[in-house]
Amino acid sequence: MLKVSNVKKKFGNTEVLKGVNLEIKKGEILVVVGHSGGGKTTLLRCVNALELCDEGNIEINGKFLCKDGKYVDKKELREIRKDIGLVFQNFNLFPHMTVLENLIEAPQKVLGWTKDEAIKKAEETLGFLNLLEKKDNYPFELSGGQKQRVAIGRALVLEPNIMCFDEPTSALDPGLTGEVATLIKSLSTKGMSMMIITHDMDFAKNVADRIVSMDSGKLQEGLIFEN
C-alpha cells in the first residue's frame, strides 16, 4: 500500500532524511517514534507531498508519487493524493466553519462532488465518529477529543486507503487518548493502512502492529515492537 525507498531530504545544508526505507501493508498500523527533530514529521509530509524529497521513491497503491526524487505532475498528484489522508497535529480545523462545513469542503473541491453528495458522506462519517449531533457546532464549542475526531473525519470523508497521523494524542488529555486508540484500531479492521508519528509509547503499543524508531534522519535497525 505504501512503500518508501531511499528517501532523502535537505533543508539548506541540513540533511533531515538520510535514505529512509519503509513499507506498510494493507490494514497495517505502523508507528514511528523518536526524539523531536529526528525527521519523523518531515517524512510524513514528504509522503503526502506537502514537502518534496530530494531523492528516492514513494509509491502509493503501486503508483509512484515520487520516483528518483521527481514528483508526478499536478494532475496525477491530485489523483494519487485521493488515496492518502493526513490528520495534522493541531487539528487545523477551519474556525469559521461548522463541523459539517469542515467535512464537506474538501470532497467538493478535491473530488468534485456536489454539495448534497458531500453532505451525505459527511453525515455518514460523523455518525461513525459519534459526532452527528455536533454537526452544526463550531470548533471552539468542541472538546479536544471531539476536535480530534472531526479532524479524523475530515480526512476519512475523502475515502482514503491510507491514513497518516502526526502526533494524534499530543493535544489531548490522557483520558481521551484511549478514545483515539479505539477509533484507529477500528479503522484498521476495515482494511485501512496507517502511519502514525508519536512520542507516546503507551499509545503506540496500544495501536501498533509494528513500531520503528527514527533518529537523526534514519530509521533505526530492528523493530522496537511487533504485535
N, C-alpha and C positions, 0 to 999 in steps of 0.2 A: 504493500500500500504506500509506504513512504521509504525511500532509500536515499541516503546522503553519502556521497563518496568524495573523500579528499577535499572537503570544502575549506577554503582559506579566505580570510577577510582581514584587511588592514584599515585602520583609521590613521591617516598620515603615515608615520613611520612605525606605528604600534601595531604589531600583529596580534589580532584579537582571536581569530580562529586559525589553528595551525594543522590543517589536514584532518578534519573531523569525518569519521565514518560511523554511520548507524543505520539500522533497518528496523522498521516497525511493521508487523504483520497485521492482517485484518483482525479486528476485535481485540488487539493487544494494547495494554496500557504501559507505556514506557515513561518512567520518571527520571529526570536528570537533576541531580543535586550537586551542590558545590558552593564555594565561597562567592560572595559578591565580586564582580569584576572578572570572573572566570570565563566569560563568553557565552553563558547559557542563553541569556535573552537575545544576544546578537544572533546566535544560531537559530532561535525560534523566529526571529524577524527575517532572516535570510530564507527560511523555509516558506514563509508567507510573502516573500518578495517585497517586504517593507524596507529591507536593506538588500543590497545586491552584493553577492560574494564576488571575490576576485578570481578564484579558481575553483574547479571541482564540478561535480554533477549533483543535481537534486531531481529525483524522479517522484512523481505523484501518480499513483494508479497506472504505472507503466508509461507515463508520458513525461518527457523531460521538461521541467520548469526551467532548468539551467543546465547547460552542457558545456564543459570546459570553460566555465566562468561567464558564458554568454547566455543571457536570458532570452526566452522566446519573445516574439513581437507582442504588442499590446493586445491585439485581438485574441491570440492564443493564450496569453497570460490570463486574460479575463475568463476564458473558458476553464482553464486548469484551476484557477483560484476558487471556482464554484465548489470544488471537491474538498476544500480545506477551510476550516473555521478557526478563528482566533478570539480568545477571551483575554482581554487586557487586565493587567494587574490592578488598576484603579477603576475598573468597570467601563469608563469612557462613555457613559450614557449621556444622551442629549438632555440637558436640564430643562429646556423649554418645551420638551415633548412629553406626552403621557407615555405610560408603559407600552400601550398598544402602538402608538405612533413610533416609538423607538424600534419596535419589531417590524413594522411594515415598510419602513424607509428603504432598506437595502433590497428586499425582494422586487420592489418596483423599479429601482434604479439599476440593480445588477442583473436580475433575471428577467426583467421586462414584464412582470406580472401586472395584471390590473389591480386596482385598489381592492376590489371585492375578493379576488383570489388571495391577495396578501393578508387581508383581514381574516379570512377563513383559516389559513395556515397559522397565522399568529395566534388566533384564539385556541386552536388545537394545541399549539406548543405551550401556551400559558396554562391550559388545562392540565397537561402532562406535568408542568412545573408547580402545580397548585397555586397559581397566581392569577387565575382568570378574574377573580373578584377585585384585583388591583389594576385592571387594565386601564382605567381612567385616572389613576393616580399619577402624580409626578414623582421623579426620583427622590426629591427632598422629603417626600412623605413615606418613604420606604426604610425598612431596617437594612443593616449591612448585608445580612443573609438574603433578603429579598432583592436588593440591588445586584448581588452576585448571580442570583437565579435569572434575573432579567438579562444580564449581560450574556449568560449562557444561552438563554432563549433567543437573543438577537443573532447569535451565531447558528443555533440549531435551525432556525426558521429557513435558512438557506439550504438545508438538507445536505450538509457536507458528509463525506465518508471519513474524514479525519478531523479531529479537533485538537487544537493546541491551547494550553492554559499557561499563562505567565503568573506564577505565584498566586494561585486561586484562593488561598486562605490567609494571605498576609494582612488583609484589611478586615478580617473577621475576628470576633471574639471566639475563644476556644470552644465554647458550647455550640457554635454554628459550623465548625469545621466538619463535624460528623454528618451534617446535612449535605454538604457539598460532596463528601466522600460517597455517600449513598447514591446521590444523583449520578456521579461519574461512573460508578460501578454498574448502575442500571443502563447507562448508555452503551457500555461495552458489551452487555448481553445482547444488544441489538446489532452487534457486528461493527460498531464504530471503533476506529483506531484512535489512540490518544497519545499525545506527547505533553508531559507536564513538567514545568520548571517549578521547583520549590526548595525552600530551606527547611521545611518541616518534615523531619524524618519519620515521626509517628504517622503523620498523614500519608507520607509516601508509602510506608509499609502497609498501610490500610488499603490503599487503592491499587498498588502496582502489581503488574506481572513481572516486571524487571525494573531494577534501579541501577543506574550507572552514575558515576561521578565525573564531573568536569572541572578542570583546574588549569589555569594559565593557557586557555585556548585549546586544550586537548581533552578528549575522553580518556580517563584513566583505565588501564588494562584491568580486566576482571570485573565481574558483577559484584555489586555490594549486596544485592538481594535478588532472589528469584522465587516467585510464588509457585 
